[in-house]
Amino acid sequence: MPDQIDDIVALSPDVHSVLFENAAIRVLKVAVKPGAKVPMHTNPENINYVLKPGTLRLINPDQSFVDVSVSEGQVIPAPVGKHAVENVGETEVQTICIELKA
């Protein structure tokens, strides 16, 4: 059974804001300050364009994790499945996230 998709803006409004939305897509500005955490969630299919680089920790439900360094101009998909995110770097990570709606 697939994970339920969460509304990340409702879960983490201090990090995510809606720039545009229609019936097919939603475009978000994502700004994760150093030390900030995004709670456990599941994303819809999406892609992120990195505006400001840094290091994010992707945390699995079992608390295992991987640290990912993202670079300015990089295009990355969001992780598949349930996860949390923490900015473990010294810079604010900013992305533009384009979510597909089912």
C-alpha positions as CSV (number, residue, x, y, z in Angstrom):
1,M,0.0,0.0,0.0
2,P,1.6,3.3,-1.0
3,D,2.1,6.1,1.5
4,Q,-0.5,8.8,1.7
5,I,0.6,12.0,0.1
6,D,1.0,14.9,2.7
7,D,0.4,18.6,2.1
8,I,3.9,19.8,2.9
9,V,2.7,23.5,3.0
10,A,0.3,22.6,5.8
11,L,2.9,20.5,7.6
12,S,5.8,23.0,7.3
13,P,4.5,26.5,6.3
14,D,7.7,28.2,7.7
15,V,9.7,26.4,5.0
16,H,7.2,26.0,2.1
17,S,5.1,28.6,0.3
18,V,2.9,28.3,-2.8
19,L,4.0,30.4,-5.7
20,F,1.5,29.0,-8.2
21,E,-1.2,26.3,-8.3
22,N,-3.7,24.9,-10.8
23,A,-5.4,21.6,-11.4
24,A,-2.3,19.9,-12.7
25,I,0.7,21.3,-10.8
26,R,1.7,23.3,-7.7
27,V,4.9,25.4,-7.6
28,L,6.5,25.9,-4.2
29,K,9.3,28.1,-2.9
30,V,11.3,26.1,-0.3
31,A,13.6,27.8,2.1
32,V,15.3,25.6,4.7
33,K,17.3,27.6,7.2
34,P,20.3,26.0,9.0
35,G,19.1,23.7,11.7
36,A,15.5,23.8,10.4
37,K,13.6,20.5,10.2
38,V,10.7,19.4,8.1
39,P,8.6,16.7,9.8
40,M,8.0,13.1,8.4
41,H,6.0,13.3,5.2
42,T,5.4,11.8,1.8
43,N,5.7,14.0,-1.3
44,P,3.8,13.7,-4.6
45,E,5.9,13.3,-7.7
46,N,8.0,16.4,-8.0
47,I,11.2,18.0,-9.1
48,N,13.3,20.7,-7.4
49,Y,15.5,23.4,-8.9
50,V,18.2,24.5,-6.4
51,L,18.5,28.3,-6.0
52,K,20.9,28.3,-3.0
53,P,23.1,25.4,-2.2
54,G,23.7,23.5,1.1
55,T,23.5,20.2,2.9
56,L,20.3,18.4,3.8
57,R,19.8,15.3,5.8
58,L,17.1,12.9,4.6
59,I,15.8,10.9,7.5
60,N,13.9,7.6,7.0
61,P,11.1,6.4,9.3
62,D,13.6,4.0,11.0
63,Q,15.8,7.1,11.7
64,S,18.5,6.0,9.3
65,F,19.6,8.9,7.2
66,V,21.8,10.2,4.3
67,D,23.3,13.6,4.0
68,V,22.9,15.2,0.5
69,S,24.8,18.3,-0.7
70,V,22.9,20.2,-3.3
71,S,24.5,22.7,-5.7
72,E,23.1,25.9,-7.2
73,G,21.4,25.2,-10.5
74,Q,21.1,21.5,-9.8
75,V,17.8,19.8,-10.6
76,I,16.8,17.0,-8.2
77,P,13.7,14.8,-7.6
78,A,12.3,14.6,-4.2
79,P,12.9,11.3,-2.3
80,V,10.4,8.6,-2.8
81,G,8.5,7.4,0.3
82,K,8.1,8.7,3.8
83,H,11.0,10.9,5.1
84,A,11.9,14.0,7.1
85,V,14.4,16.6,6.2
86,E,16.9,18.6,8.3
87,N,19.3,21.3,7.1
88,V,22.6,20.2,8.7
89,G,24.7,22.7,6.8
90,E,25.6,26.3,7.5
91,T,23.6,27.9,4.7
92,E,19.9,28.3,3.9
93,V,19.0,25.9,1.1
94,Q,16.4,27.3,-1.3
95,T,14.6,25.5,-4.1
96,I,11.7,25.9,-6.5
97,C,9.7,22.7,-6.2
98,I,7.2,21.7,-8.9
99,E,4.7,19.1,-7.7
100,L,2.5,17.0,-10.0
101,K,-1.1,16.5,-8.9
102,A,-2.7,13.1,-9.2
